[in-house]
Amino acid sequence: MPDPISFTSTSPRFALPLLFAGQAQKEFHVNEAHVLIDALLHPAVEGEAGAPPAAPDPGECWLIGAAPSGAWAGHAGELACWSAGAWIFAPPRDGMRLLDRSTGQTMPYLGGWNRPAAPALPTGGTTVDTQARTAIAGLIAALVDAGILPSA
């Protein structure tokens, strides 16, 4: 007879709580998993901050900055989501991508959150090629509109 599969108490990627046979208060664990799935399915944050806002709305999520304080202390770089009067924290995983609503920019996570910097528009030189500059400015504007580059 093969050995039975032994499950841990949480899922490996996002630490979603798992249920056990005969477990009491299953609703608590299922609800916690639903809140995390709701926050992580297509993550969008209000912005990046080092301290929690005074009056967050239910479902509001933030990217925690490098030096967090208050209820966010010890959670640098994680996502903080407000649900049922408490902060739920989710550590990022490689391959995650989120939308920063404050900048309209998407950010991938690969060992850290990566915010692409906007390239400088071409200036100067002895010969000004206006058509090339116009084309480059148009490309940069399109990348900003697509959320690939931040707005200047």
Chimera marker file (.cmm) of the C-alpha trace (Angstrom):
<marker_set name="trace">
<marker id="1" x="0.000" y="0.000" z="0.000" r="1" g="1" b="0" radius="0.5"/>
<marker id="2" x="1.463" y="3.398" z="-0.918" r="1" g="1" b="0" radius="0.5"/>
<marker id="3" x="2.199" y="5.917" z="1.790" r="1" g="1" b="0" radius="0.5"/>
<marker id="4" x="-0.550" y="8.508" z="2.249" r="1" g="1" b="0" radius="0.5"/>
<marker id="5" x="0.182" y="12.053" z="1.167" r="1" g="1" b="0" radius="0.5"/>
<marker id="6" x="1.070" y="14.249" z="4.115" r="1" g="1" b="0" radius="0.5"/>
<marker id="7" x="-0.097" y="17.841" z="3.743" r="1" g="1" b="0" radius="0.5"/>
<marker id="8" x="1.306" y="20.815" z="5.588" r="1" g="1" b="0" radius="0.5"/>
<marker id="9" x="-1.023" y="23.350" z="7.182" r="1" g="1" b="0" radius="0.5"/>
<marker id="10" x="-0.572" y="25.916" z="4.371" r="1" g="1" b="0" radius="0.5"/>
<marker id="11" x="-0.106" y="25.950" z="0.607" r="1" g="1" b="0" radius="0.5"/>
<marker id="12" x="3.511" y="26.310" z="-0.546" r="1" g="1" b="0" radius="0.5"/>
<marker id="13" x="3.350" y="29.510" z="-2.617" r="1" g="1" b="0" radius="0.5"/>
<marker id="14" x="1.021" y="31.904" z="-0.825" r="1" g="1" b="0" radius="0.5"/>
<marker id="15" x="0.529" y="30.171" z="2.544" r="1" g="1" b="0" radius="0.5"/>
<marker id="16" x="-3.206" y="29.706" z="1.991" r="1" g="1" b="0" radius="0.5"/>
<marker id="17" x="-4.601" y="27.812" z="5.004" r="1" g="1" b="0" radius="0.5"/>
<marker id="18" x="-5.508" y="24.184" z="4.315" r="1" g="1" b="0" radius="0.5"/>
<marker id="19" x="-8.273" y="22.231" z="6.022" r="1" g="1" b="0" radius="0.5"/>
<marker id="20" x="-7.897" y="18.950" z="7.887" r="1" g="1" b="0" radius="0.5"/>
<marker id="21" x="-10.464" y="16.205" z="8.444" r="1" g="1" b="0" radius="0.5"/>
<marker id="22" x="-12.408" y="16.851" z="11.630" r="1" g="1" b="0" radius="0.5"/>
<marker id="23" x="-11.016" y="20.357" z="11.988" r="1" g="1" b="0" radius="0.5"/>
<marker id="24" x="-13.023" y="22.745" z="14.153" r="1" g="1" b="0" radius="0.5"/>
<marker id="25" x="-13.861" y="26.266" z="12.973" r="1" g="1" b="0" radius="0.5"/>
<marker id="26" x="-13.262" y="25.503" z="9.294" r="1" g="1" b="0" radius="0.5"/>
<marker id="27" x="-15.061" y="28.695" z="8.335" r="1" g="1" b="0" radius="0.5"/>
<marker id="28" x="-12.257" y="30.811" z="9.776" r="1" g="1" b="0" radius="0.5"/>
<marker id="29" x="-9.610" y="29.098" z="7.647" r="1" g="1" b="0" radius="0.5"/>
<marker id="30" x="-11.743" y="29.071" z="4.500" r="1" g="1" b="0" radius="0.5"/>
<marker id="31" x="-12.545" y="32.770" z="4.910" r="1" g="1" b="0" radius="0.5"/>
<marker id="32" x="-8.856" y="33.595" z="5.442" r="1" g="1" b="0" radius="0.5"/>
<marker id="33" x="-7.991" y="31.707" z="2.244" r="1" g="1" b="0" radius="0.5"/>
<marker id="34" x="-10.731" y="33.547" z="0.329" r="1" g="1" b="0" radius="0.5"/>
<marker id="35" x="-9.432" y="36.938" z="1.500" r="1" g="1" b="0" radius="0.5"/>
<marker id="36" x="-5.893" y="36.057" z="0.382" r="1" g="1" b="0" radius="0.5"/>
<marker id="37" x="-7.107" y="34.750" z="-2.982" r="1" g="1" b="0" radius="0.5"/>
<marker id="38" x="-9.182" y="37.913" z="-3.440" r="1" g="1" b="0" radius="0.5"/>
<marker id="39" x="-6.089" y="40.051" z="-2.812" r="1" g="1" b="0" radius="0.5"/>
<marker id="40" x="-3.636" y="37.985" z="-4.857" r="1" g="1" b="0" radius="0.5"/>
<marker id="41" x="-5.645" y="36.880" z="-7.901" r="1" g="1" b="0" radius="0.5"/>
<marker id="42" x="-5.029" y="40.114" z="-9.842" r="1" g="1" b="0" radius="0.5"/>
<marker id="43" x="-3.218" y="42.283" z="-7.292" r="1" g="1" b="0" radius="0.5"/>
<marker id="44" x="-3.670" y="46.036" z="-7.412" r="1" g="1" b="0" radius="0.5"/>
<marker id="45" x="-2.347" y="48.378" z="-4.726" r="1" g="1" b="0" radius="0.5"/>
<marker id="46" x="-3.246" y="51.960" z="-3.881" r="1" g="1" b="0" radius="0.5"/>
<marker id="47" x="0.471" y="52.792" z="-3.820" r="1" g="1" b="0" radius="0.5"/>
<marker id="48" x="3.577" y="52.209" z="-1.738" r="1" g="1" b="0" radius="0.5"/>
<marker id="49" x="3.696" y="53.392" z="1.880" r="1" g="1" b="0" radius="0.5"/>
<marker id="50" x="5.653" y="52.825" z="5.068" r="1" g="1" b="0" radius="0.5"/>
<marker id="51" x="2.744" y="53.164" z="7.494" r="1" g="1" b="0" radius="0.5"/>
<marker id="52" x="-0.882" y="52.057" z="7.307" r="1" g="1" b="0" radius="0.5"/>
<marker id="53" x="-3.475" y="54.656" z="6.311" r="1" g="1" b="0" radius="0.5"/>
<marker id="54" x="-5.669" y="55.989" z="9.114" r="1" g="1" b="0" radius="0.5"/>
<marker id="55" x="-8.996" y="54.805" z="7.672" r="1" g="1" b="0" radius="0.5"/>
<marker id="56" x="-8.562" y="52.149" z="4.966" r="1" g="1" b="0" radius="0.5"/>
<marker id="57" x="-11.525" y="50.917" z="2.950" r="1" g="1" b="0" radius="0.5"/>
<marker id="58" x="-12.363" y="47.193" z="2.958" r="1" g="1" b="0" radius="0.5"/>
<marker id="59" x="-10.354" y="45.422" z="0.259" r="1" g="1" b="0" radius="0.5"/>
<marker id="60" x="-7.779" y="48.216" z="0.049" r="1" g="1" b="0" radius="0.5"/>
<marker id="61" x="-4.243" y="46.912" z="-0.559" r="1" g="1" b="0" radius="0.5"/>
<marker id="62" x="-0.856" y="48.614" z="-0.257" r="1" g="1" b="0" radius="0.5"/>
<marker id="63" x="2.717" y="47.731" z="-1.136" r="1" g="1" b="0" radius="0.5"/>
<marker id="64" x="4.702" y="48.099" z="2.087" r="1" g="1" b="0" radius="0.5"/>
<marker id="65" x="7.856" y="50.216" z="1.769" r="1" g="1" b="0" radius="0.5"/>
<marker id="66" x="11.408" y="49.419" z="2.885" r="1" g="1" b="0" radius="0.5"/>
<marker id="67" x="11.081" y="50.844" z="6.431" r="1" g="1" b="0" radius="0.5"/>
<marker id="68" x="7.557" y="50.034" z="7.661" r="1" g="1" b="0" radius="0.5"/>
<marker id="69" x="6.143" y="51.185" z="10.973" r="1" g="1" b="0" radius="0.5"/>
<marker id="70" x="3.066" y="50.615" z="13.082" r="1" g="1" b="0" radius="0.5"/>
<marker id="71" x="0.960" y="47.579" z="12.201" r="1" g="1" b="0" radius="0.5"/>
<marker id="72" x="3.146" y="47.013" z="9.132" r="1" g="1" b="0" radius="0.5"/>
<marker id="73" x="6.455" y="46.694" z="11.042" r="1" g="1" b="0" radius="0.5"/>
<marker id="74" x="8.381" y="43.610" z="9.962" r="1" g="1" b="0" radius="0.5"/>
<marker id="75" x="6.539" y="43.277" z="6.640" r="1" g="1" b="0" radius="0.5"/>
<marker id="76" x="8.772" y="45.291" z="4.259" r="1" g="1" b="0" radius="0.5"/>
<marker id="77" x="8.077" y="44.585" z="0.578" r="1" g="1" b="0" radius="0.5"/>
<marker id="78" x="4.901" y="42.616" z="1.302" r="1" g="1" b="0" radius="0.5"/>
<marker id="79" x="1.335" y="43.359" z="0.275" r="1" g="1" b="0" radius="0.5"/>
<marker id="80" x="-0.969" y="44.565" z="3.055" r="1" g="1" b="0" radius="0.5"/>
<marker id="81" x="-4.702" y="44.162" z="2.485" r="1" g="1" b="0" radius="0.5"/>
<marker id="82" x="-7.412" y="45.491" z="4.803" r="1" g="1" b="0" radius="0.5"/>
<marker id="83" x="-10.212" y="43.027" z="5.496" r="1" g="1" b="0" radius="0.5"/>
<marker id="84" x="-12.666" y="42.616" z="8.380" r="1" g="1" b="0" radius="0.5"/>
<marker id="85" x="-10.936" y="45.288" z="10.460" r="1" g="1" b="0" radius="0.5"/>
<marker id="86" x="-7.439" y="43.804" z="10.227" r="1" g="1" b="0" radius="0.5"/>
<marker id="87" x="-4.414" y="43.791" z="7.934" r="1" g="1" b="0" radius="0.5"/>
<marker id="88" x="-3.701" y="40.567" z="6.048" r="1" g="1" b="0" radius="0.5"/>
<marker id="89" x="-0.107" y="40.292" z="4.785" r="1" g="1" b="0" radius="0.5"/>
<marker id="90" x="1.060" y="38.425" z="1.699" r="1" g="1" b="0" radius="0.5"/>
<marker id="91" x="4.750" y="38.037" z="0.929" r="1" g="1" b="0" radius="0.5"/>
<marker id="92" x="5.521" y="38.406" z="-2.793" r="1" g="1" b="0" radius="0.5"/>
<marker id="93" x="6.693" y="35.494" z="-4.929" r="1" g="1" b="0" radius="0.5"/>
<marker id="94" x="8.800" y="35.493" z="-8.090" r="1" g="1" b="0" radius="0.5"/>
<marker id="95" x="6.595" y="35.934" z="-11.141" r="1" g="1" b="0" radius="0.5"/>
<marker id="96" x="3.998" y="38.071" z="-9.348" r="1" g="1" b="0" radius="0.5"/>
<marker id="97" x="2.880" y="41.230" z="-11.099" r="1" g="1" b="0" radius="0.5"/>
<marker id="98" x="0.816" y="44.011" z="-9.578" r="1" g="1" b="0" radius="0.5"/>
<marker id="99" x="-0.785" y="47.270" z="-10.634" r="1" g="1" b="0" radius="0.5"/>
<marker id="100" x="0.139" y="50.415" z="-8.706" r="1" g="1" b="0" radius="0.5"/>
<marker id="101" x="-2.987" y="52.581" z="-8.988" r="1" g="1" b="0" radius="0.5"/>
<marker id="102" x="-1.128" y="55.734" z="-7.899" r="1" g="1" b="0" radius="0.5"/>
<marker id="103" x="1.172" y="55.588" z="-10.954" r="1" g="1" b="0" radius="0.5"/>
<marker id="104" x="-0.857" y="53.392" z="-13.313" r="1" g="1" b="0" radius="0.5"/>
<marker id="105" x="2.235" y="51.204" z="-13.629" r="1" g="1" b="0" radius="0.5"/>
<marker id="106" x="2.556" y="47.435" z="-13.481" r="1" g="1" b="0" radius="0.5"/>
<marker id="107" x="5.453" y="46.035" z="-11.478" r="1" g="1" b="0" radius="0.5"/>
<marker id="108" x="6.860" y="42.515" z="-11.735" r="1" g="1" b="0" radius="0.5"/>
<marker id="109" x="8.495" y="40.767" z="-8.787" r="1" g="1" b="0" radius="0.5"/>
<marker id="110" x="11.738" y="38.877" z="-9.357" r="1" g="1" b="0" radius="0.5"/>
<marker id="111" x="13.726" y="38.883" z="-6.146" r="1" g="1" b="0" radius="0.5"/>
<marker id="112" x="12.314" y="42.383" z="-5.523" r="1" g="1" b="0" radius="0.5"/>
<marker id="113" x="9.728" y="44.750" z="-6.953" r="1" g="1" b="0" radius="0.5"/>
<marker id="114" x="10.956" y="46.207" z="-10.246" r="1" g="1" b="0" radius="0.5"/>
<marker id="115" x="9.785" y="49.662" z="-11.258" r="1" g="1" b="0" radius="0.5"/>
<marker id="116" x="10.992" y="50.485" z="-14.756" r="1" g="1" b="0" radius="0.5"/>
<marker id="117" x="12.402" y="53.999" z="-14.994" r="1" g="1" b="0" radius="0.5"/>
<marker id="118" x="11.272" y="56.311" z="-17.758" r="1" g="1" b="0" radius="0.5"/>
<marker id="119" x="14.062" y="57.033" z="-20.231" r="1" g="1" b="0" radius="0.5"/>
<marker id="120" x="15.037" y="60.643" z="-20.752" r="1" g="1" b="0" radius="0.5"/>
<marker id="121" x="13.711" y="62.269" z="-23.885" r="1" g="1" b="0" radius="0.5"/>
<marker id="122" x="16.432" y="63.042" z="-26.441" r="1" g="1" b="0" radius="0.5"/>
<marker id="123" x="17.835" y="66.576" z="-26.262" r="1" g="1" b="0" radius="0.5"/>
<marker id="124" x="20.872" y="68.512" z="-27.442" r="1" g="1" b="0" radius="0.5"/>
<marker id="125" x="23.323" y="67.540" z="-30.144" r="1" g="1" b="0" radius="0.5"/>
<marker id="126" x="24.558" y="69.566" z="-33.057" r="1" g="1" b="0" radius="0.5"/>
<marker id="127" x="22.032" y="68.213" z="-35.543" r="1" g="1" b="0" radius="0.5"/>
<marker id="128" x="18.464" y="68.002" z="-34.395" r="1" g="1" b="0" radius="0.5"/>
<marker id="129" x="16.463" y="65.279" z="-36.084" r="1" g="1" b="0" radius="0.5"/>
<marker id="130" x="12.913" y="66.291" z="-35.221" r="1" g="1" b="0" radius="0.5"/>
<marker id="131" x="11.298" y="63.275" z="-36.859" r="1" g="1" b="0" radius="0.5"/>
<marker id="132" x="13.415" y="60.852" z="-34.806" r="1" g="1" b="0" radius="0.5"/>
<marker id="133" x="12.761" y="62.793" z="-31.605" r="1" g="1" b="0" radius="0.5"/>
<marker id="134" x="9.032" y="62.860" z="-32.317" r="1" g="1" b="0" radius="0.5"/>
<marker id="135" x="9.037" y="59.099" z="-32.970" r="1" g="1" b="0" radius="0.5"/>
<marker id="136" x="10.989" y="58.350" z="-29.773" r="1" g="1" b="0" radius="0.5"/>
<marker id="137" x="8.707" y="60.621" z="-27.731" r="1" g="1" b="0" radius="0.5"/>
<marker id="138" x="5.700" y="58.796" z="-29.212" r="1" g="1" b="0" radius="0.5"/>
<marker id="139" x="7.151" y="55.402" z="-28.283" r="1" g="1" b="0" radius="0.5"/>
<marker id="140" x="7.829" y="56.548" z="-24.734" r="1" g="1" b="0" radius="0.5"/>
<marker id="141" x="4.285" y="57.949" z="-24.457" r="1" g="1" b="0" radius="0.5"/>
<marker id="142" x="2.864" y="54.613" z="-25.655" r="1" g="1" b="0" radius="0.5"/>
<marker id="143" x="4.935" y="52.707" z="-23.075" r="1" g="1" b="0" radius="0.5"/>
<marker id="144" x="3.698" y="55.074" z="-20.340" r="1" g="1" b="0" radius="0.5"/>
<marker id="145" x="0.082" y="54.604" z="-21.487" r="1" g="1" b="0" radius="0.5"/>
<marker id="146" x="0.552" y="50.812" z="-21.384" r="1" g="1" b="0" radius="0.5"/>
<marker id="147" x="1.816" y="51.019" z="-17.791" r="1" g="1" b="0" radius="0.5"/>
<marker id="148" x="5.255" y="49.696" z="-18.719" r="1" g="1" b="0" radius="0.5"/>
<marker id="149" x="7.030" y="52.964" z="-17.888" r="1" g="1" b="0" radius="0.5"/>
<marker id="150" x="6.032" y="55.466" z="-15.190" r="1" g="1" b="0" radius="0.5"/>
<marker id="151" x="4.678" y="58.867" z="-16.121" r="1" g="1" b="0" radius="0.5"/>
<marker id="152" x="7.290" y="61.609" z="-15.914" r="1" g="1" b="0" radius="0.5"/>
<link id1="1" id2="2" r="1" g="1" b="0" radius="0.2"/>
<link id1="2" id2="3" r="1" g="1" b="0" radius="0.2"/>
<link id1="3" id2="4" r="1" g="1" b="0" radius="0.2"/>
<link id1="4" id2="5" r="1" g="1" b="0" radius="0.2"/>
<link id1="5" id2="6" r="1" g="1" b="0" radius="0.2"/>
<link id1="6" id2="7" r="1" g="1" b="0" radius="0.2"/>
<link id1="7" id2="8" r="1" g="1" b="0" radius="0.2"/>
<link id1="8" id2="9" r="1" g="1" b="0" radius="0.2"/>
<link id1="9" id2="10" r="1" g="1" b="0" radius="0.2"/>
<link id1="10" id2="11" r="1" g="1" b="0" radius="0.2"/>
<link id1="11" id2="12" r="1" g="1" b="0" radius="0.2"/>
<link id1="12" id2="13" r="1" g="1" b="0" radius="0.2"/>
<link id1="13" id2="14" r="1" g="1" b="0" radius="0.2"/>
<link id1="14" id2="15" r="1" g="1" b="0" radius="0.2"/>
<link id1="15" id2="16" r="1" g="1" b="0" radius="0.2"/>
<link id1="16" id2="17" r="1" g="1" b="0" radius="0.2"/>
<link id1="17" id2="18" r="1" g="1" b="0" radius="0.2"/>
<link id1="18" id2="19" r="1" g="1" b="0" radius="0.2"/>
<link id1="19" id2="20" r="1" g="1" b="0" radius="0.2"/>
<link id1="20" id2="21" r="1" g="1" b="0" radius="0.2"/>
<link id1="21" id2="22" r="1" g="1" b="0" radius="0.2"/>
<link id1="22" id2="23" r="1" g="1" b="0" radius="0.2"/>
<link id1="23" id2="24" r="1" g="1" b="0" radius="0.2"/>
<link id1="24" id2="25" r="1" g="1" b="0" radius="0.2"/>
<link id1="25" id2="26" r="1" g="1" b="0" radius="0.2"/>
<link id1="26" id2="27" r="1" g="1" b="0" radius="0.2"/>
<link id1="27" id2="28" r="1" g="1" b="0" radius="0.2"/>
<link id1="28" id2="29" r="1" g="1" b="0" radius="0.2"/>
<link id1="29" id2="30" r="1" g="1" b="0" radius="0.2"/>
<link id1="30" id2="31" r="1" g="1" b="0" radius="0.2"/>
<link id1="31" id2="32" r="1" g="1" b="0" radius="0.2"/>
<link id1="32" id2="33" r="1" g="1" b="0" radius="0.2"/>
<link id1="33" id2="34" r="1" g="1" b="0" radius="0.2"/>
<link id1="34" id2="35" r="1" g="1" b="0" radius="0.2"/>
<link id1="35" id2="36" r="1" g="1" b="0" radius="0.2"/>
<link id1="36" id2="37" r="1" g="1" b="0" radius="0.2"/>
<link id1="37" id2="38" r="1" g="1" b="0" radius="0.2"/>
<link id1="38" id2="39" r="1" g="1" b="0" radius="0.2"/>
<link id1="39" id2="40" r="1" g="1" b="0" radius="0.2"/>
<link id1="40" id2="41" r="1" g="1" b="0" radius="0.2"/>
<link id1="41" id2="42" r="1" g="1" b="0" radius="0.2"/>
<link id1="42" id2="43" r="1" g="1" b="0" radius="0.2"/>
<link id1="43" id2="44" r="1" g="1" b="0" radius="0.2"/>
<link id1="44" id2="45" r="1" g="1" b="0" radius="0.2"/>
<link id1="45" id2="46" r="1" g="1" b="0" radius="0.2"/>
<link id1="46" id2="47" r="1" g="1" b="0" radius="0.2"/>
<link id1="47" id2="48" r="1" g="1" b="0" radius="0.2"/>
<link id1="48" id2="49" r="1" g="1" b="0" radius="0.2"/>
<link id1="49" id2="50" r="1" g="1" b="0" radius="0.2"/>
<link id1="50" id2="51" r="1" g="1" b="0" radius="0.2"/>
<link id1="51" id2="52" r="1" g="1" b="0" radius="0.2"/>
<link id1="52" id2="53" r="1" g="1" b="0" radius="0.2"/>
<link id1="53" id2="54" r="1" g="1" b="0" radius="0.2"/>
<link id1="54" id2="55" r="1" g="1" b="0" radius="0.2"/>
<link id1="55" id2="56" r="1" g="1" b="0" radius="0.2"/>
<link id1="56" id2="57" r="1" g="1" b="0" radius="0.2"/>
<link id1="57" id2="58" r="1" g="1" b="0" radius="0.2"/>
<link id1="58" id2="59" r="1" g="1" b="0" radius="0.2"/>
<link id1="59" id2="60" r="1" g="1" b="0" radius="0.2"/>
<link id1="60" id2="61" r="1" g="1" b="0" radius="0.2"/>
<link id1="61" id2="62" r="1" g="1" b="0" radius="0.2"/>
<link id1="62" id2="63" r="1" g="1" b="0" radius="0.2"/>
<link id1="63" id2="64" r="1" g="1" b="0" radius="0.2"/>
<link id1="64" id2="65" r="1" g="1" b="0" radius="0.2"/>
<link id1="65" id2="66" r="1" g="1" b="0" radius="0.2"/>
<link id1="66" id2="67" r="1" g="1" b="0" radius="0.2"/>
<link id1="67" id2="68" r="1" g="1" b="0" radius="0.2"/>
<link id1="68" id2="69" r="1" g="1" b="0" radius="0.2"/>
<link id1="69" id2="70" r="1" g="1" b="0" radius="0.2"/>
<link id1="70" id2="71" r="1" g="1" b="0" radius="0.2"/>
<link id1="71" id2="72" r="1" g="1" b="0" radius="0.2"/>
<link id1="72" id2="73" r="1" g="1" b="0" radius="0.2"/>
<link id1="73" id2="74" r="1" g="1" b="0" radius="0.2"/>
<link id1="74" id2="75" r="1" g="1" b="0" radius="0.2"/>
<link id1="75" id2="76" r="1" g="1" b="0" radius="0.2"/>
<link id1="76" id2="77" r="1" g="1" b="0" radius="0.2"/>
<link id1="77" id2="78" r="1" g="1" b="0" radius="0.2"/>
<link id1="78" id2="79" r="1" g="1" b="0" radius="0.2"/>
<link id1="79" id2="80" r="1" g="1" b="0" radius="0.2"/>
<link id1="80" id2="81" r="1" g="1" b="0" radius="0.2"/>
<link id1="81" id2="82" r="1" g="1" b="0" radius="0.2"/>
<link id1="82" id2="83" r="1" g="1" b="0" radius="0.2"/>
<link id1="83" id2="84" r="1" g="1" b="0" radius="0.2"/>
<link id1="84" id2="85" r="1" g="1" b="0" radius="0.2"/>
<link id1="85" id2="86" r="1" g="1" b="0" radius="0.2"/>
<link id1="86" id2="87" r="1" g="1" b="0" radius="0.2"/>
<link id1="87" id2="88" r="1" g="1" b="0" radius="0.2"/>
<link id1="88" id2="89" r="1" g="1" b="0" radius="0.2"/>
<link id1="89" id2="90" r="1" g="1" b="0" radius="0.2"/>
<link id1="90" id2="91" r="1" g="1" b="0" radius="0.2"/>
<link id1="91" id2="92" r="1" g="1" b="0" radius="0.2"/>
<link id1="92" id2="93" r="1" g="1" b="0" radius="0.2"/>
<link id1="93" id2="94" r="1" g="1" b="0" radius="0.2"/>
<link id1="94" id2="95" r="1" g="1" b="0" radius="0.2"/>
<link id1="95" id2="96" r="1" g="1" b="0" radius="0.2"/>
<link id1="96" id2="97" r="1" g="1" b="0" radius="0.2"/>
<link id1="97" id2="98" r="1" g="1" b="0" radius="0.2"/>
<link id1="98" id2="99" r="1" g="1" b="0" radius="0.2"/>
<link id1="99" id2="100" r="1" g="1" b="0" radius="0.2"/>
<link id1="100" id2="101" r="1" g="1" b="0" radius="0.2"/>
<link id1="101" id2="102" r="1" g="1" b="0" radius="0.2"/>
<link id1="102" id2="103" r="1" g="1" b="0" radius="0.2"/>
<link id1="103" id2="104" r="1" g="1" b="0" radius="0.2"/>
<link id1="104" id2="105" r="1" g="1" b="0" radius="0.2"/>
<link id1="105" id2="106" r="1" g="1" b="0" radius="0.2"/>
<link id1="106" id2="107" r="1" g="1" b="0" radius="0.2"/>
<link id1="107" id2="108" r="1" g="1" b="0" radius="0.2"/>
<link id1="108" id2="109" r="1" g="1" b="0" radius="0.2"/>
<link id1="109" id2="110" r="1" g="1" b="0" radius="0.2"/>
<link id1="110" id2="111" r="1" g="1" b="0" radius="0.2"/>
<link id1="111" id2="112" r="1" g="1" b="0" radius="0.2"/>
<link id1="112" id2="113" r="1" g="1" b="0" radius="0.2"/>
<link id1="113" id2="114" r="1" g="1" b="0" radius="0.2"/>
<link id1="114" id2="115" r="1" g="1" b="0" radius="0.2"/>
<link id1="115" id2="116" r="1" g="1" b="0" radius="0.2"/>
<link id1="116" id2="117" r="1" g="1" b="0" radius="0.2"/>
<link id1="117" id2="118" r="1" g="1" b="0" radius="0.2"/>
<link id1="118" id2="119" r="1" g="1" b="0" radius="0.2"/>
<link id1="119" id2="120" r="1" g="1" b="0" radius="0.2"/>
<link id1="120" id2="121" r="1" g="1" b="0" radius="0.2"/>
<link id1="121" id2="122" r="1" g="1" b="0" radius="0.2"/>
<link id1="122" id2="123" r="1" g="1" b="0" radius="0.2"/>
<link id1="123" id2="124" r="1" g="1" b="0" radius="0.2"/>
<link id1="124" id2="125" r="1" g="1" b="0" radius="0.2"/>
<link id1="125" id2="126" r="1" g="1" b="0" radius="0.2"/>
<link id1="126" id2="127" r="1" g="1" b="0" radius="0.2"/>
<link id1="127" id2="128" r="1" g="1" b="0" radius="0.2"/>
<link id1="128" id2="129" r="1" g="1" b="0" radius="0.2"/>
<link id1="129" id2="130" r="1" g="1" b="0" radius="0.2"/>
<link id1="130" id2="131" r="1" g="1" b="0" radius="0.2"/>
<link id1="131" id2="132" r="1" g="1" b="0" radius="0.2"/>
<link id1="132" id2="133" r="1" g="1" b="0" radius="0.2"/>
<link id1="133" id2="134" r="1" g="1" b="0" radius="0.2"/>
<link id1="134" id2="135" r="1" g="1" b="0" radius="0.2"/>
<link id1="135" id2="136" r="1" g="1" b="0" radius="0.2"/>
<link id1="136" id2="137" r="1" g="1" b="0" radius="0.2"/>
<link id1="137" id2="138" r="1" g="1" b="0" radius="0.2"/>
<link id1="138" id2="139" r="1" g="1" b="0" radius="0.2"/>
<link id1="139" id2="140" r="1" g="1" b="0" radius="0.2"/>
<link id1="140" id2="141" r="1" g="1" b="0" radius="0.2"/>
<link id1="141" id2="142" r="1" g="1" b="0" radius="0.2"/>
<link id1="142" id2="143" r="1" g="1" b="0" radius="0.2"/>
<link id1="143" id2="144" r="1" g="1" b="0" radius="0.2"/>
<link id1="144" id2="145" r="1" g="1" b="0" radius="0.2"/>
<link id1="145" id2="146" r="1" g="1" b="0" radius="0.2"/>
<link id1="146" id2="147" r="1" g="1" b="0" radius="0.2"/>
<link id1="147" id2="148" r="1" g="1" b="0" radius="0.2"/>
<link id1="148" id2="149" r="1" g="1" b="0" radius="0.2"/>
<link id1="149" id2="150" r="1" g="1" b="0" radius="0.2"/>
<link id1="150" id2="151" r="1" g="1" b="0" radius="0.2"/>
<link id1="151" id2="152" r="1" g="1" b="0" radius="0.2"/>
</marker_set>
